[in-house]
Amino acid sequence: MIFCTFFAAIFFAGCSPTKSVVVLLPDAEGRVGDLRVCSSEGEIELDKAYQSVMFDPQSKPGPSAFSMQKQEFVNRFGDALAAEPEMHSRIDFFTLYYQTDSVELTSDSIRSMDAVIVSLKQADILGIYVVGHADRLGSKRYNRKLSRKRAVAMKDLLVAGGISSDRILVSFLGETDPQIETDDEVEEPLNRRVRIVVKRQIKTSD
C-alpha cells in the first residue's frame, strides 16, 4: 500500500500479523488535513478526524473505511500512541496557480508569492514539500513532465526569496490528483497548480 497524499495529515498505523489500520488524527491544534490511502484494489480518501481504513490481506473486497469516536481510538491504540514521541509540529498549505501550458504563475499567484515567502521566513520550518500538478489538457506523460517543471520552478522561486534549498523536497503528480475532476483534454485553471506543504515547529512554553 502507499499513502498518495504527500504529508497532508498526521496518521497512525496499528498493525498485526494480518491486518493494518490507518487512522487520520487531528494535529495539536485540533485541525484535520486529508489523506488518500491507495492499494491495488483502489483508493480511499480520509478527511475527518478518526476516519480509518483497515487493510486485511484475507479480505477479497480490499480495504474498508470506517469511523471511530475519539474514546474508541484511545481504547484501541492508546498504549501504542503513548509510546510515540510527543509531536510539536503543525502542517500548513499554500496553493499557487499557473497559466495554461506554462511554468508562469497567474497574476493573482504572483501577487501571493511575497506573502508566502514572508510566512515561511517567520516560521520555524521542519520541512517544505513542493508538489506540482497539471490539468488534463495533453497526454499524461506530457502533464507529468509539466508538473515537474512547475514544482522545480517553484522551488527556485522559494530559494530566490531566501528559503534554504536544503529544506525543500520536490514531488510531482501530473494530472493524477486534480483539485477539480474533469474529462480528458479539458482545461481547468484550478488543476494547474503547485501545492506547498509546510511542516512547522510549534513553539511550546517550558
Residue frames as a rotation matrix with the C-alpha (Angstrom) as fourth column:
MET 1
0.576 0.818 0.000 0.00
0.818 -0.576 0.000 0.00
0.000 0.000 -1.000 0.00
ILE 2
-0.639 -0.732 0.235 1.07
0.715 -0.679 -0.168 3.64
0.283 0.060 0.957 -0.45
PHE 3
0.149 0.620 -0.771 -0.15
0.716 -0.605 -0.348 6.90
-0.682 -0.500 -0.534 1.02
CYS 4
0.039 -0.125 0.991 -0.77
0.975 -0.210 -0.065 9.11
0.216 0.970 0.114 -2.01
THR 5
0.867 0.244 0.433 -1.36
0.177 -0.966 0.190 12.46
0.465 -0.088 -0.881 -0.35
PHE 6
0.018 -0.999 -0.031 2.05
0.529 0.036 -0.848 13.94
0.849 -0.001 0.529 0.34
PHE 7
-0.758 -0.389 -0.523 2.35
0.629 -0.224 -0.745 14.69
0.173 -0.893 0.415 4.07
ALA 8
-0.383 0.684 0.622 -1.16
-0.040 -0.684 0.728 16.15
0.923 0.254 0.289 4.11
ALA 9
0.565 0.628 0.535 -2.04
-0.609 -0.121 0.784 14.92
0.557 -0.769 0.314 7.58
ILE 10
-0.519 -0.632 0.576 -0.79
-0.855 0.396 -0.335 13.10
-0.017 -0.666 -0.746 10.63
PHE 11
0.428 0.687 -0.587 -1.61
-0.625 0.694 0.357 9.40
0.653 0.214 0.727 10.57
PHE 12
-0.220 -0.407 0.887 -1.29
-0.902 0.432 -0.025 6.48
-0.373 -0.805 -0.462 12.93
ALA 13
0.070 0.205 -0.976 -0.97
-0.645 0.756 0.113 2.84
0.761 0.621 0.185 11.88
GLY 14
0.031 -0.028 0.999 -1.82
-0.859 0.511 0.040 -0.04
-0.512 -0.859 -0.008 14.13
CYS 15
-0.039 -0.170 -0.985 -0.58
-0.844 0.534 -0.058 -3.36
0.536 0.828 -0.164 12.79
SER 16
0.403 0.048 0.914 -0.98
-0.554 0.808 0.202 -7.05
-0.728 -0.588 0.352 13.47
PRO 17
-0.587 -0.675 0.447 0.48
-0.057 0.586 0.808 -10.01
-0.808 0.449 -0.382 11.54
THR 18
-0.481 0.462 0.746 -2.60
0.837 0.494 0.234 -9.98
-0.261 0.737 -0.624 9.29
LYS 19
0.516 0.790 0.332 -4.18
0.837 -0.547 0.001 -6.52
0.182 0.277 -0.943 9.47
SER 20
-0.757 -0.647 -0.088 -3.19
0.652 -0.743 -0.148 -2.87
0.031 -0.170 0.985 9.27
VAL 21
0.442 0.887 -0.132 -5.27
0.894 -0.447 -0.009 0.12
-0.067 -0.114 -0.991 10.34
VAL 22
-0.714 -0.571 0.405 -4.66
0.603 -0.796 -0.058 3.71
0.356 0.203 0.912 9.26
VAL 23
0.301 0.793 -0.530 -6.33
0.943 -0.332 0.038 6.44
-0.146 -0.511 -0.847 11.34
LEU 24
-0.156 -0.278 0.948 -6.45
0.493 -0.853 -0.169 10.14
0.856 0.441 0.270 10.44
LEU 25
0.022 0.070 -0.997 -5.70
0.992 -0.123 0.014 12.20
-0.121 -0.990 -0.073 13.56
PRO 26
0.914 0.202 0.353 -6.15
0.229 -0.973 -0.037 15.92
0.336 0.115 -0.935 14.26
ASP 27
-0.097 -0.985 0.143 -2.98
0.373 -0.169 -0.912 17.90
0.923 -0.035 0.384 14.92
ALA 28
-0.652 -0.277 -0.705 -2.03
0.743 -0.049 -0.668 19.52
0.150 -0.960 0.237 18.22
GLU 29
-0.925 0.324 -0.199 -4.39
-0.264 -0.924 -0.277 22.44
-0.273 -0.204 0.940 17.48
GLY 30
-0.249 0.894 0.373 -7.35
0.021 0.391 -0.920 20.24
-0.968 -0.221 -0.116 16.53
ARG 31
0.151 0.281 -0.948 -7.10
-0.885 -0.389 -0.256 20.75
-0.440 0.877 0.190 12.79
VAL 32
0.222 0.014 0.975 -7.53
0.175 0.983 -0.054 17.89
-0.959 0.183 0.216 10.32
GLY 33
-0.524 -0.445 -0.726 -5.86
-0.665 -0.319 0.676 17.54
-0.532 0.837 -0.129 6.93
ASP 34
0.694 0.699 -0.175 -6.69
-0.667 0.532 -0.522 14.96
-0.272 0.479 0.835 4.29
LEU 35
-0.422 -0.815 0.398 -5.16
-0.616 0.579 0.533 11.63
-0.665 -0.020 -0.747 3.41
ARG 36
0.538 0.528 -0.657 -5.59
-0.839 0.414 -0.355 9.45
0.085 0.742 0.666 0.35
VAL 37
-0.177 -0.532 0.828 -4.79
-0.582 0.735 0.348 5.80
-0.794 -0.420 -0.440 1.02
CYS 38
0.337 0.229 -0.913 -4.13
-0.935 0.198 -0.296 3.67
0.113 0.953 0.281 -2.07
SER 39
-0.195 -0.394 0.898 -3.80
-0.340 0.886 0.315 -0.05
-0.920 -0.244 -0.307 -2.64
SER 40
-0.979 -0.203 -0.014 -4.00
-0.093 0.385 0.918 -2.37
-0.181 0.900 -0.396 -5.63
GLU 41
-0.460 0.879 0.124 -7.78
0.880 0.470 -0.070 -2.63
-0.120 0.077 -0.990 -5.02
GLY 42
0.350 0.596 0.723 -8.38
0.645 -0.713 0.276 1.13
0.679 0.370 -0.634 -5.22
GLU 43
-0.771 -0.615 0.163 -8.11
0.346 -0.620 -0.704 4.22
0.534 -0.487 0.691 -3.07
ILE 44
0.355 0.835 -0.420 -9.99
0.863 -0.119 0.492 5.76
0.361 -0.537 -0.763 -0.15
GLU 45
-0.379 -0.444 0.812 -9.86
0.159 -0.896 -0.415 9.42
0.912 -0.029 0.410 0.90
LEU 46
0.077 0.319 -0.945 -10.00
0.989 0.097 0.114 10.41
0.128 -0.943 -0.308 4.58
ASP 47
-0.436 -0.233 0.869 -10.83
0.286 -0.952 -0.112 13.99
0.853 0.200 0.482 5.59
LYS 48
0.512 0.609 0.605 -12.43
-0.461 -0.399 0.792 13.80
0.724 -0.685 0.076 9.06
ALA 49
-0.321 -0.673 0.666 -10.86
-0.919 0.051 -0.391 13.17
0.229 -0.738 -0.635 12.45
TYR 50
-0.436 -0.030 0.900 -10.61
-0.565 0.787 -0.247 9.49
-0.701 -0.616 -0.360 13.38
GLN 51
0.744 0.495 -0.449 -11.74
-0.659 0.431 -0.617 8.25
-0.112 0.754 0.647 9.98
SER 52
-0.106 -0.759 0.642 -9.98
-0.585 0.570 0.577 4.96
-0.804 -0.314 -0.504 9.40
VAL 53
0.445 0.154 -0.882 -9.07
-0.823 0.459 -0.335 2.38
0.353 0.875 0.331 6.78
MET 54
0.278 -0.327 0.903 -8.46
-0.523 0.737 0.428 -1.30
-0.806 -0.591 0.034 7.53
PHE 55
0.069 -0.348 -0.935 -6.29
-0.923 0.333 -0.192 -3.49
0.378 0.876 -0.299 5.32
ASP 56
0.225 0.052 0.973 -6.85
-0.562 0.823 0.086 -7.22
-0.796 -0.566 0.214 5.70
PRO 57
-0.625 -0.571 -0.533 -4.91
-0.754 0.266 0.600 -9.46
-0.200 0.777 -0.597 3.27
GLN 58
-0.904 0.301 0.303 -7.52
0.293 0.953 -0.073 -12.18
-0.310 0.023 -0.950 3.77
SER 59
0.022 0.947 -0.320 -10.39
0.195 -0.318 -0.928 -9.87
-0.981 -0.042 -0.192 2.73
LYS 60
-0.325 -0.140 0.935 -11.16
0.895 0.273 0.352 -10.11
-0.304 0.952 0.037 -1.01
PRO 61
0.688 0.645 0.332 -13.09
0.723 -0.651 -0.231 -6.82
0.067 0.399 -0.915 -1.32
GLY 62
-0.132 -0.808 0.574 -9.94
0.557 -0.539 -0.632 -4.92
0.820 0.236 0.521 -0.37
PRO 63
-0.922 -0.323 -0.213 -9.52
0.354 -0.480 -0.803 -2.06
0.157 -0.815 0.557 2.16
SER 64
0.098 0.995 0.014 -12.61
0.792 -0.086 0.605 -0.89
0.603 -0.048 -0.796 4.03
ALA 65
-0.684 -0.286 0.672 -13.29
-0.033 -0.907 -0.420 2.53
0.729 -0.309 0.610 5.55
PHE 66
0.271 0.770 -0.578 -14.95
0.783 0.173 0.597 3.22
0.559 -0.615 -0.556 8.90
SER 67
0.006 -0.199 0.980 -15.13
-0.298 -0.936 -0.188 5.97
0.954 -0.291 -0.065 11.52
MET 68
-0.173 -0.111 -0.979 -14.21
0.842 0.499 -0.206 5.88
0.511 -0.859 0.007 15.18
GLN 69
0.893 0.334 0.302 -15.01
0.074 -0.771 0.632 8.10
0.444 -0.542 -0.713 18.12
LYS 70
0.175 -0.889 0.424 -12.06
-0.669 -0.423 -0.611 9.61
0.723 -0.177 -0.668 19.97
GLN 71
0.182 -0.082 0.980 -12.59
-0.929 0.313 0.199 7.41
-0.323 -0.946 -0.019 23.02
GLU 72
0.944 0.171 0.284 -12.75
-0.069 0.939 -0.338 4.28
-0.324 0.299 0.898 20.88
PHE 73
0.627 -0.778 -0.026 -9.43
-0.098 -0.046 -0.994 5.26
0.772 0.626 -0.106 19.29
VAL 74
-0.005 -0.630 0.777 -7.87
-0.924 -0.295 -0.245 5.81
0.383 -0.719 -0.580 22.72
ASN 75
0.521 0.284 0.805 -9.16
-0.662 0.730 0.171 2.44
-0.539 -0.622 0.568 23.92
ARG 76
0.982 -0.056 0.180 -7.77
0.153 0.795 -0.587 0.60
-0.110 0.604 0.789 20.90
PHE 77
0.477 -0.824 0.305 -4.49
0.577 0.032 -0.816 2.40
0.662 0.566 0.491 20.30
GLY 78
0.906 -0.037 0.422 -3.81
-0.272 -0.815 0.512 4.47
0.325 -0.578 -0.748 23.40
ASP 79
0.717 -0.672 0.185 -0.95
0.122 0.382 0.916 2.32
-0.686 -0.634 0.356 24.70
ALA 80
0.198 -0.652 0.732 0.83
0.965 0.259 -0.030 2.30
-0.170 0.713 0.681 21.33
LEU 81
0.546 0.069 0.835 0.28
0.421 -0.884 -0.203 6.04
0.724 0.462 -0.512 20.85
ALA 82
0.981 -0.155 0.119 1.65
-0.181 -0.489 0.853 6.81
-0.074 -0.858 -0.508 24.31
ALA 83
0.450 -0.859 0.245 4.90
0.557 0.484 0.674 5.13
-0.698 -0.167 0.696 23.32
GLU 84
0.334 -0.288 0.898 5.34
0.858 -0.301 -0.416 7.54
0.390 0.909 0.146 20.38
PRO 85
-0.721 -0.609 -0.331 7.35
0.687 -0.693 -0.218 10.77
-0.096 -0.384 0.918 20.86
GLU 86
0.172 0.795 -0.582 5.21
0.586 -0.557 -0.588 13.82
-0.791 -0.240 -0.562 21.57
MET 87
-0.076 -0.142 0.987 4.56
0.975 -0.217 0.044 15.83
0.207 0.966 0.155 18.43
HIS 88
0.057 0.031 -0.998 5.35
0.459 -0.889 -0.002 19.54
-0.887 -0.458 -0.065 18.41
SER 89
-0.930 -0.361 -0.061 4.60
0.091 -0.391 0.916 20.41
-0.355 0.847 0.397 14.80
ARG 90
0.167 0.980 -0.111 1.79
0.034 -0.118 -0.992 21.52
-0.985 0.162 -0.053 12.52
ILE 91
-0.532 -0.255 0.807 1.10
0.764 0.267 0.588 21.34
-0.365 0.929 0.053 8.80
ASP 92
0.079 0.527 -0.846 0.22
-0.141 -0.834 -0.533 24.39
-0.987 0.161 0.009 6.68
PHE 93
-0.053 0.000 0.999 -0.62
0.888 0.458 0.047 24.63
-0.457 0.889 -0.024 2.98
PHE 94
-0.137 0.091 -0.986 -0.26
-0.395 -0.918 -0.029 27.17
-0.908 0.386 0.162 0.20
THR 95
0.085 0.188 0.979 -1.61
0.779 0.599 -0.183 26.68
-0.621 0.778 -0.096 -3.33
LEU 96
-0.195 -0.235 -0.952 -0.41
-0.370 -0.882 0.293 28.74
-0.908 0.409 0.085 -6.27
TYR 97
0.521 0.608 0.599 -1.76
0.349 0.489 -0.799 28.56
-0.779 0.626 0.043 -9.83
TYR 98
-0.551 -0.834 0.010 -0.23
0.198 -0.118 0.973 28.62
-0.810 0.539 0.230 -13.29
GLN 99
-0.019 0.453 -0.891 -1.04
-0.845 -0.484 -0.228 29.86
-0.535 0.749 0.392 -16.75
THR 100
0.868 0.461 0.186 -2.07
-0.284 0.766 -0.576 27.34
-0.408 0.447 0.796 -19.43
ASP 101
0.826 -0.537 0.172 0.75
0.533 0.643 -0.549 25.01
0.184 0.546 0.818 -20.55
SER 102
0.329 -0.660 0.675 3.29
-0.147 -0.742 -0.654 27.13
0.933 0.116 -0.341 -18.68
VAL 103
-0.045 -0.404 -0.914 5.55
0.930 0.316 -0.186 27.44
0.364 -0.858 0.362 -15.66
GLU 104
-0.814 -0.136 0.565 4.50
0.038 -0.982 -0.183 31.08
0.580 -0.127 0.804 -15.30
LEU 105
-0.689 0.565 -0.455 2.27
0.622 0.138 -0.771 31.88
-0.373 -0.814 -0.446 -12.34
THR 106
0.193 0.820 0.539 -1.06
0.863 -0.403 0.303 33.60
0.466 0.407 -0.786 -12.81
SER 107
-0.248 -0.284 0.926 -1.14
0.002 -0.956 -0.293 37.30
0.969 -0.071 0.238 -11.94
ASP 108
0.681 0.557 0.475 -3.02
-0.484 -0.145 0.863 36.58
0.550 -0.818 0.171 -8.67
SER 109
0.882 -0.369 -0.293 -0.47
0.467 0.763 0.447 33.97
0.059 -0.531 0.845 -7.63
ILE 110
-0.064 -0.905 0.420 2.44
0.630 -0.363 -0.687 36.27
0.774 0.220 0.593 -8.49
ARG 111
0.013 0.144 0.989 0.97
-0.476 -0.869 0.133 38.76
0.879 -0.473 0.057 -6.02
SER 112
0.905 0.406 0.130 0.62
-0.316 0.434 0.844 35.99
0.286 -0.805 0.521 -3.43
MET 113
0.465 -0.775 -0.428 4.26
0.470 0.626 -0.623 34.90
0.750 0.089 0.655 -3.60
ASP 114
-0.337 -0.622 0.707 5.57
-0.276 -0.653 -0.706 37.69
0.900 -0.433 0.049 -1.37
ALA 115
0.288 0.539 0.792 3.14
-0.924 -0.060 0.377 36.69
0.251 -0.840 0.481 1.39
VAL 116
0.936 0.000 -0.352 4.17
0.024 0.998 0.065 33.04
0.351 -0.070 0.934 1.06
ILE 117
0.062 -0.997 -0.047 7.86
0.364 0.066 -0.929 33.93
0.929 0.041 0.367 1.37
VAL 118
-0.287 -0.123 0.950 7.22
-0.666 -0.687 -0.290 36.15
0.688 -0.716 0.115 4.39
SER 119
0.685 0.636 0.357 5.20
-0.706 0.455 0.543 33.40
0.183 -0.624 0.760 6.10
LEU 120
0.790 -0.428 -0.440 7.93
0.334 0.901 -0.276 30.82
0.514 0.071 0.855 5.51
LYS 121
-0.195 -0.925 0.327 10.66
0.132 -0.355 -0.925 33.13
0.972 -0.137 0.191 6.80
GLN 122
-0.116 0.227 0.967 8.74
-0.846 -0.532 0.024 33.79
0.520 -0.816 0.253 10.01
ALA 123
0.840 0.540 0.055 8.22
-0.504 0.739 0.447 30.09
0.201 -0.404 0.893 10.75
ASP 124
-0.175 -0.822 0.542 10.48
-0.822 0.425 0.379 27.54
-0.542 -0.379 -0.750 12.37
ILE 125
0.477 0.443 -0.759 10.46
-0.861 0.408 -0.302 25.22
0.176 0.798 0.576 9.36
LEU 126
0.100 -0.386 0.917 11.00
-0.401 0.828 0.393 21.47
-0.911 -0.407 -0.072 9.70
GLY 127
-0.665 -0.306 0.681 10.35
0.455 0.557 0.694 20.72
-0.592 0.772 -0.231 6.05
ILE 128
-0.071 0.617 -0.784 8.80
-0.648 -0.626 -0.434 22.13
-0.758 0.477 0.444 2.87
TYR 129
-0.489 0.017 0.872 7.22
0.466 0.851 0.244 19.84
-0.738 0.526 -0.424 0.28
VAL 130
-0.335 0.311 -0.890 6.51
-0.695 -0.719 0.010 21.30
-0.636 0.622 0.457 -3.16
VAL 131
-0.401 0.311 0.862 4.06
0.415 0.900 -0.132 19.21
-0.817 0.305 -0.490 -5.20
GLY 132
-0.774 0.038 -0.632 3.45
-0.512 -0.625 0.589 20.01
-0.372 0.780 0.504 -8.87
HIS 133
-0.160 0.811 0.562 0.15
0.394 0.575 -0.717 19.37
-0.905 0.107 -0.412 -10.69
ALA 134
-0.959 -0.036 -0.279 -1.32
-0.236 -0.441 0.866 19.79
-0.155 0.897 0.414 -14.18
ASP 135
0.059 0.998 0.006 -4.77
-0.728 0.047 -0.684 19.72
-0.683 0.036 0.729 -15.75
ARG 136
0.077 0.050 0.996 -5.81
0.239 0.969 -0.067 17.08
-0.968 0.243 0.063 -18.30
LEU 137
0.902 0.137 -0.410 -5.06
-0.328 -0.402 -0.855 19.07
-0.282 0.905 -0.318 -21.46
GLY 138
0.074 -0.898 -0.434 -2.39
-0.937 0.086 -0.338 16.99
0.341 0.431 -0.835 -23.21
SER 139
0.277 -0.027 -0.960 -1.03
-0.062 0.997 -0.046 13.49
0.959 0.072 0.275 -22.67
LYS 140
0.987 0.078 -0.141 -0.40
0.123 0.201 0.972 12.02
0.104 -0.976 0.189 -19.23
ARG 141
0.273 -0.960 -0.056 3.32
0.961 0.271 0.047 11.83
-0.030 -0.067 0.997 -19.95
TYR 142
-0.234 -0.332 0.914 3.46
0.488 -0.853 -0.185 15.48
0.841 0.402 0.362 -21.03
ASN 143
0.549 0.551 0.629 1.49
-0.238 -0.618 0.749 16.64
0.801 -0.561 -0.208 -18.00
ARG 144
0.835 -0.351 -0.423 3.73
0.547 0.457 0.702 14.70
-0.053 -0.818 0.573 -15.65
LYS 145
-0.191 -0.947 0.257 6.76
0.957 -0.238 -0.168 16.50
0.221 0.214 0.952 -17.11
LEU 146
-0.093 0.226 0.970 4.92
0.151 -0.960 0.238 19.83
0.984 0.168 0.055 -16.91
SER 147
0.887 0.457 0.063 4.01
-0.008 -0.120 0.993 19.28
0.461 -0.881 -0.103 -13.26
ARG 148
0.431 -0.826 -0.364 7.67
0.890 0.324 0.320 18.50
-0.146 -0.462 0.875 -12.52
LYS 149
-0.381 -0.573 0.726 8.79
0.702 -0.690 -0.176 21.72
0.602 0.442 0.665 -14.24
ARG 150
0.353 0.595 0.722 6.26
-0.076 -0.751 0.656 23.69
0.932 -0.287 -0.220 -12.17
ALA 151
0.941 -0.007 -0.338 7.47
0.327 0.269 0.906 22.14
0.084 -0.963 0.256 -8.91
VAL 152
0.044 -0.998 -0.036 11.13
0.998 0.042 0.056 22.80
-0.054 -0.039 0.998 -9.76
ALA 153
-0.279 -0.089 0.956 10.32
0.427 -0.904 0.040 26.38
0.860 0.419 0.290 -10.82
MET 154
0.733 0.591 0.337 8.52
-0.069 -0.428 0.901 26.95
0.676 -0.684 -0.273 -7.51
LYS 155
0.658 -0.590 -0.468 11.49
0.731 0.349 0.587 25.61
-0.183 -0.729 0.660 -5.57
ASP 156
-0.315 -0.809 0.496 13.70
0.887 -0.437 -0.149 28.07
0.337 0.393 0.856 -7.48
LEU 157
0.112 0.438 0.892 11.36
0.069 -0.899 0.433 30.94
0.991 0.013 -0.131 -6.55
LEU 158
0.952 0.253 -0.173 11.44
0.164 0.058 0.985 29.97
0.259 -0.966 0.014 -2.88
VAL 159
0.277 -0.933 -0.231 15.23
0.940 0.212 0.269 29.73
-0.202 -0.291 0.935 -2.88
ALA 160
-0.358 -0.369 0.857 15.49
0.634 -0.770 -0.067 33.09
0.685 0.520 0.510 -4.66
GLY 161
0.444 0.634 0.633 13.27
-0.094 -0.670 0.736 34.50
0.891 -0.387 -0.238 -1.89
GLY 162
-0.182 -0.656 0.732 15.70
-0.825 -0.303 -0.476 33.39
0.534 -0.691 -0.487 0.78
ILE 163
0.721 0.448 0.528 14.39
-0.658 0.681 0.321 29.93
-0.216 -0.579 0.786 1.74
SER 164
-0.296 -0.911 0.286 17.11
-0.767 0.405 0.498 27.31
-0.570 -0.072 -0.819 2.22
SER 165
0.046 0.277 -0.960 17.08
-0.883 0.460 0.091 24.72
0.467 0.844 0.265 -0.58
ASP 166
-0.855 -0.449 -0.260 18.07
-0.276 0.818 -0.505 22.02
0.439 -0.360 -0.823 1.93
ARG 167
-0.740 0.620 0.259 14.62
-0.231 0.128 -0.965 22.25
-0.632 -0.774 0.049 3.49
ILE 168
0.080 0.802 -0.592 12.69
-0.876 -0.227 -0.426 21.84
-0.476 0.552 0.684 0.21
LEU 169
-0.679 -0.162 0.716 11.65
0.130 0.933 0.335 18.50
-0.722 0.320 -0.613 -1.29
VAL 170
-0.421 0.475 -0.772 10.04
-0.870 -0.453 0.195 18.36
-0.257 0.754 0.604 -4.73
SER 171
-0.606 0.330 0.723 7.36
0.324 0.933 -0.154 15.94
-0.726 0.141 -0.673 -5.95
PHE 172
-0.623 0.413 -0.665 5.08
-0.749 -0.561 0.354 15.95
-0.227 0.718 0.658 -9.00
LEU 173
-0.458 0.583 0.671 1.82
0.056 0.772 -0.633 14.15
-0.887 -0.253 -0.386 -9.79
GLY 174
-0.971 0.093 0.222 0.92
0.223 0.009 0.975 15.24
0.089 0.996 -0.029 -13.32
GLU 175
-0.486 0.866 0.117 -2.83
-0.639 -0.443 0.629 15.10
0.597 0.231 0.769 -13.90
THR 176
-0.473 0.239 -0.848 -3.43
0.259 0.958 0.125 12.25
0.842 -0.160 -0.515 -11.44
ASP 177
-0.421 0.300 -0.856 -4.56
0.901 0.025 -0.434 14.25
-0.109 -0.954 -0.281 -8.39
PRO 178
-0.481 0.233 0.845 -6.86
0.396 -0.802 0.446 17.03
0.782 0.550 0.294 -9.66
GLN 179
-0.956 0.259 -0.135 -8.42
-0.019 -0.516 -0.856 19.66
-0.291 -0.817 0.498 -7.45
ILE 180
0.010 0.959 -0.282 -11.41
-0.748 -0.180 -0.639 19.58
-0.664 0.217 0.716 -9.83
GLU 181
-0.358 -0.076 0.931 -12.36
0.325 0.924 0.200 16.39
-0.875 0.374 -0.306 -11.66
THR 182
0.111 0.373 -0.921 -12.69
-0.783 -0.538 -0.312 16.84
-0.612 0.756 0.232 -15.44
ASP 183
0.911 0.130 0.392 -12.86
0.159 0.765 -0.623 14.79
-0.381 0.630 0.677 -18.60
ASP 184
-0.030 -0.962 0.272 -9.69
0.738 0.162 0.655 14.22
-0.674 0.221 0.705 -20.60
GLU 185
-0.552 -0.356 0.754 -8.43
0.801 -0.478 0.361 17.12
0.232 0.803 0.549 -22.76
VAL 186
0.604 0.753 0.261 -10.36
0.583 -0.641 0.500 19.65
0.544 -0.150 -0.826 -20.65
GLU 187
-0.467 -0.736 0.490 -8.62
0.188 -0.624 -0.759 22.78
0.864 -0.263 0.430 -19.35
GLU 188
0.676 0.641 -0.363 -9.15
0.533 -0.086 0.842 23.53
0.508 -0.763 -0.400 -15.66
PRO 189
0.243 -0.622 0.745 -7.35
-0.288 -0.779 -0.556 26.53
0.926 -0.079 -0.369 -14.09
LEU 190
0.574 0.025 0.818 -7.64
-0.817 -0.057 0.574 25.13
0.061 -0.998 -0.012 -10.56
ASN 191
0.932 -0.262 0.250 -5.72
0.219 0.958 0.188 22.00
-0.288 -0.121 0.950 -11.57
ARG 192
0.411 -0.831 0.374 -2.75
0.447 -0.173 -0.877 23.95
0.794 0.528 0.301 -12.95
ARG 193
0.818 0.059 0.572 -1.12
-0.437 -0.583 0.685 24.41
0.374 -0.810 -0.451 -9.58
VAL 194
-0.342 -0.818 -0.464 1.67
0.095 0.461 -0.882 23.79
0.935 -0.346 -0.080 -7.13
ARG 195
0.829 0.559 0.032 0.84
-0.019 -0.030 0.999 22.91
0.559 -0.829 -0.014 -3.55
ILE 196
-0.309 -0.919 0.246 3.35
-0.306 -0.149 -0.940 23.89
0.901 -0.366 -0.235 -0.89
VAL 197
0.745 0.495 -0.447 3.08
0.197 0.477 0.856 21.74
0.637 -0.726 0.258 2.23
VAL 198
-0.116 -0.786 0.608 4.90
-0.432 -0.511 -0.743 23.21
0.894 -0.349 -0.281 5.21
LYS 199
0.493 0.155 -0.856 5.77
0.638 0.604 0.477 21.36
0.592 -0.781 0.199 8.39
ARG 200
0.124 -0.357 0.926 6.35
-0.356 -0.887 -0.295 23.92
0.926 -0.293 -0.237 11.16
GLN 201
-0.643 -0.364 -0.674 7.75
0.546 0.400 -0.736 23.58
0.538 -0.841 -0.058 14.62
ILE 202
0.510 0.825 0.245 5.22
0.288 -0.432 0.855 24.52
0.811 -0.366 -0.457 17.29
LYS 203
-0.515 -0.689 0.509 6.64
-0.229 -0.462 -0.857 26.76
0.826 -0.558 0.080 19.96
THR 204
0.472 0.643 -0.603 5.85
0.450 0.413 0.792 25.45
0.758 -0.645 -0.094 23.45
SER 205
0.342 -0.307 0.888 6.39
-0.701 -0.712 0.024 27.15
0.625 -0.631 -0.459 26.78
ASP 206
-0.540 -0.641 -0.545 8.57
-0.039 0.666 -0.745 25.47
0.841 -0.381 -0.385 29.37
